[in-house]
Amino acid sequence: NLGLPDAGIENTGTTRALLVQVLRRLRPAIVIAPAPQGRHPDHRVATELVRDACFLAGIMKFATGLPAHRPRKVLYAVAYREDAPK
């Protein structure tokens, strides 16, 4: 979770750079992120953060000291269904 606070995740230059470093270090082919319609505010923001960081990780001029790497796919997963039968 990069040490980001619960209910306090933000899509900022700092958080994007943190995630870019992890993506470049691990070099995943596929990244799974929360679905954009998630009910928790962190999930909605994390969706944007992951999408943006995956793109930036592939830009060579985005300096982190690690070689550029862009995942081939970003998959979005629904963690909670509000329309599920009770």
C-alpha positions, -999 to 999 in steps of 0.1 A, spaced: 0 0 0 31 23 -2 24 34 34 -5 56 22 -32 64 48 -66 47 49 -92 72 35 -64 96 25 -50 83 -8 -44 111 -32 -33 111 -69 -4 135 -66 30 138 -82 45 123 -51 22 93 -49 25 87 -87 63 88 -84 62 62 -55 40 39 -76 62 44 -107 92 32 -87 74 0 -77 62 -7 -112 96 -2 -126 113 -23 -100 88 -52 -103 81 -49 -140 46 -65 -140 29 -73 -173 -5 -69 -158 -17 -46 -130 -50 -51 -112 -66 -20 -97 -99 -13 -80 -129 -7 -103 -136 30 -109 -171 28 -94 -160 16 -60 -179 28 -30 -148 36 -9 -132 70 -18 -97 54 -18 -107 29 -44 -119 55 -68 -87 75 -63 -65 44 -65 -80 36 -99 -68 70 -112 -35 67 -94 -27 33 -109 -38 43 -144 -16 74 -143 14 57 -128 13 28 -153 14 53 -181 42 74 -165 63 43 -157 68 39 -195 81 74 -200 119 73 -201 122 110 -191 102 104 -159 133 101 -138 133 75 -109 168 60 -115 152 28 -129 146 19 -166 112 27 -180 86 -1 -180 49 1 -189 26 -28 -180 8 -42 -210 -26 -43 -193 -44 -27 -164 -74 -47 -152 -101 -33 -130 -117 -55 -103 -149 -50 -84 -143 -57 -47 -179 -50 -36 -212 -52 -54 -239 -29 -40 -265 -46 -62 -257 -81 -49 -287 -100 -33 -288 -99 4 
